[in-house]
Amino acid sequence: MTDKDSGERKVIEGPDERYIVLCGTCGARTRAYRTKGAETRAWVRGDIIKGEKQ
């Protein structure tokens, strides 16, 4: 699991703005949420999608 302090909030712009938390080290991320703060709560509870840094 990624270090919870390494996440950074990102905004996915579009007709429906969405928010995610993305780990700059390993590429793990949360799913996209419509409400700001929901992605942070998901990150803290460990609800992440494993990723690979490319």
C-alpha positions as CSV (number, residue, x, y, z in Angstrom):
1,M,0.0,0.0,0.0
2,T,1.1,3.5,-0.7
3,D,2.2,6.0,1.9
4,K,-0.9,8.0,2.8
5,D,1.1,11.2,3.0
6,S,2.3,11.0,-0.7
7,G,-1.2,11.6,-2.2
8,E,-2.0,14.8,-4.1
9,R,-5.5,15.9,-5.1
10,K,-6.1,16.3,-8.8
11,V,-9.1,17.8,-10.6
12,I,-10.5,16.1,-13.7
13,E,-12.0,18.9,-15.6
14,G,-15.0,18.4,-17.9
15,P,-18.7,18.9,-17.9
16,D,-18.8,17.1,-14.5
17,E,-15.8,18.2,-12.5
18,R,-14.3,15.2,-10.6
19,Y,-11.7,14.8,-7.9
20,I,-9.1,12.1,-7.3
21,V,-6.1,11.6,-5.0
22,L,-3.1,10.4,-6.9
23,C,0.2,9.0,-5.5
24,G,3.1,10.6,-7.3
25,T,5.4,7.7,-6.3
26,C,3.5,4.5,-7.2
27,G,0.6,5.8,-9.3
28,A,-2.1,4.5,-6.9
29,R,-5.3,6.6,-6.9
30,T,-8.8,6.8,-5.7
31,R,-11.8,6.6,-8.0
32,A,-13.2,9.9,-9.2
33,Y,-15.6,11.7,-6.9
34,R,-18.0,14.5,-7.6
35,T,-17.7,16.2,-4.2
36,K,-14.5,17.7,-3.0
37,G,-13.3,15.9,0.1
38,A,-14.8,12.5,-0.7
39,E,-11.6,11.5,-2.5
40,T,-9.5,12.5,0.6
41,R,-11.7,10.4,2.9
42,A,-11.4,7.4,0.5
43,W,-7.6,7.9,0.4
44,V,-7.4,7.9,4.2
45,R,-9.5,4.8,4.6
46,G,-7.4,3.0,2.0
47,D,-10.0,2.8,-0.8
48,I,-7.5,3.0,-3.6
49,I,-6.9,1.5,-7.1
50,K,-3.4,0.1,-7.4
51,G,-1.4,1.8,-10.1
52,E,1.9,1.6,-11.8
53,K,4.1,4.7,-12.2
54,Q,5.1,5.0,-15.8
